[in-house]
Amino acid sequence: GAWAFEYCTSLRGIVIPNIVKRIENAAFKNCTGMTDVTLGEGLEEIGASAFLWCTALRGIVIPNTVKMIEYAAFCECTGMTDVTLGEGLEEIGAWAFAGCRSLRGIVIPNAVKRIEEVAFSNCTGMTNVILGEGLEEIWEYAFAICESLERICIPPAVKDIHDCAFERCSNLTH
């Protein structure tokens, strides 16, 4: 349920069984000692702020069954270096990975149609972004302050890049 383990700062890891369909809002918010999360193959949704401020979390593999990552789900997971998004993902919510300063790169699956506002903003260590061929829209500040990003290839299906989508990407040259 929502806020089920919020502020369990000594919790080190969690395995979500395959039977779980949704991780509710803020379920693991501020579990600052959690380093490892294993998500079951039955998972379909990750709720808003589900892992917000899990600053010790090192990486996450999103199963192919997950269709939606909601608002600020992994926001400010400052220690996270690796994220693997499953091919079934359709929606990346606003602020989903904002402030993940150690994140090195991201591959957006082809089923994602839009990247919402501030989704990857302030991922200052991100050097590599691969956008899926199905992407149609990049919202405001989606990749703002990604200071290490040097190159991005915008797929032909993209119809709209909103204001400030790449603002303060100071090393973006291509």
C-alpha positions in Angstrom: 0.0 0.0 0.0 0.9 3.7 -0.1 3.6 4.8 2.3 3.9 1.2 3.5 7.7 1.3 4.1 8.2 5.1 4.0 11.3 6.2 6.1 12.5 2.7 6.7 16.0 4.0 6.6 17.6 0.7 7.7 15.9 -1.4 5.0 18.7 -2.6 2.6 16.8 -4.4 -0.1 13.4 -5.7 -1.3 12.2 -8.4 -3.7 8.8 -7.7 -5.2 7.1 -11.0 -6.1 5.7 -11.7 -9.5 2.1 -11.6 -8.1 2.3 -7.8 -7.3 0.8 -5.7 -10.1 1.4 -2.2 -8.7 3.8 -0.5 -6.3 1.7 2.1 -4.6 2.5 5.8 -4.2 5.5 6.5 -1.8 5.6 2.9 -0.8 9.4 3.0 -0.3 9.9 6.8 -0.1 12.9 7.9 1.8 14.3 4.4 2.3 17.8 6.0 2.3 19.7 2.8 3.1 18.1 0.6 0.4 20.7 -0.4 -2.2 18.9 -3.3 -4.0 15.4 -3.7 -5.5 14.3 -6.6 -7.5 11.0 -6.1 -9.4 8.8 -9.1 -10.3 7.8 -9.9 -13.8 4.1 -9.4 -13.0 4.5 -5.7 -12.1 2.6 -3.3 -14.3 2.8 0.1 -12.6 5.2 2.0 -10.3 3.3 4.6 -8.4 4.1 8.3 -7.8 7.1 8.8 -5.5 7.4 5.1 -5.0 11.2 5.2 -4.5 11.6 9.0 -4.0 14.9 9.9 -2.1 16.2 6.3 -2.1 19.6 7.8 -2.3 21.6 4.6 -1.9 19.8 2.7 -4.6 22.4 1.7 -7.2 20.4 0.5 -10.1 17.0 -0.8 -11.2 15.8 -3.2 -13.9 12.2 -2.4 -14.9 10.5 -5.6 -16.1 8.9 -5.8 -19.6 5.5 -6.0 -18.0 5.7 -2.5 -16.5 3.6 -0.1 -18.6 3.8 3.0 -16.4 6.3 4.8 -14.2 4.4 7.6 -12.5 5.3 11.0 -11.2 8.7 11.2 -9.3 8.9 7.5 -8.9 12.7 7.4 -8.8 13.3 11.2 -8.3 16.5 12.1 -6.3 17.9 8.5 -6.3 21.2 10.2 -6.3 23.3 7.0 -6.1 21.6 5.3 -9.0 24.0 4.6 -11.9 22.1 2.2 -14.1 18.5 1.9 -15.2 17.1 -0.7 -17.6 13.7 0.1 -18.9 11.6 -2.8 -20.1 10.3 -2.9 -23.7 6.6 -2.9 -22.5 7.0 0.6 -21.0 4.6 3.1 -22.4 4.6 6.1 -20.0 7.4 7.9 -18.2 5.8 10.3 -15.8 6.9 13.8 -14.9 10.0 14.0 -12.6 10.3 10.2 -12.9 14.1 10.2 -12.7 14.9 13.8 -12.0 17.9 14.4 -9.9 19.5 11.0 -10.5 22.9 12.7 -10.7 24.9 9.4 -11.0 22.8 8.0 -13.8 25.1 7.4 -16.7 22.7 6.7 -19.5 19.2 5.7 -20.5 17.6 3.8 -23.4 13.9 4.8 -24.0 11.9 1.8 -25.3 10.1 2.2 -28.6 6.6 2.0 -27.0 7.1 5.3 -25.1 5.3 8.1 -27.0 6.2 11.0 -24.8 8.7 11.9 -22.1 6.9 14.1 -19.7 8.2 17.3 -18.1 11.4 17.2 -16.0 11.6 13.4 -16.4 15.4 13.3 -16.6 16.2 16.8 -15.5 19.4 17.3 -13.4 20.8 13.9 -14.3 24.2 15.7 -14.4 26.3 12.5 -15.0 24.2 11.2 -17.9 26.4 11.0 -21.0 24.3 8.6 -23.2 20.6 8.9 -24.2 19.0 6.7 -26.8 15.4 7.7 -27.8 13.0 5.0 -29.0 11.7 5.2 -32.5 8.1 5.5 -31.3 8.8 8.8 -29.4 6.6 11.6 -30.5 6.9 14.3 -27.9 9.6 15.6 -25.4 8.1 17.8 -22.8 9.4 20.9 -20.9 12.7 20.5 -19.1 12.7 16.7 -19.9 16.5 16.6 -20.1 17.4 20.0 -18.6 20.6 20.3 -16.7 22.0 17.1 -18.1 25.4 18.7 -18.1 27.4 15.7 -19.3 25.2 14.9 -22.3 27.2 15.5 -25.5 25.0 14.1 -28.3 21.4 13.2 -28.9 19.6 11.7 -31.9 16.0 12.8 -32.2 13.9 10.1 -34.0 11.9 11.0 -37.0 8.5 10.4 -35.2 9.1 13.3 -32.8 6.6 16.0 -33.6 7.1 18.4 -30.7 10.0 19.4 -28.5 8.7 21.6 -25.8 10.3 24.7 -24.3 13.5 24.2 -22.4 13.6 20.5 -23.1 17.4 20.5 -23.2 18.1 23.7 -21.3 21.5 24.0 -19.6 22.9 20.9 -21.4 26.2 22.8 -21.5 28.2 20.0 -23.3 25.6 19.2 -25.9 27.4 19.6 -29.2 25.5 17.3 -31.6 
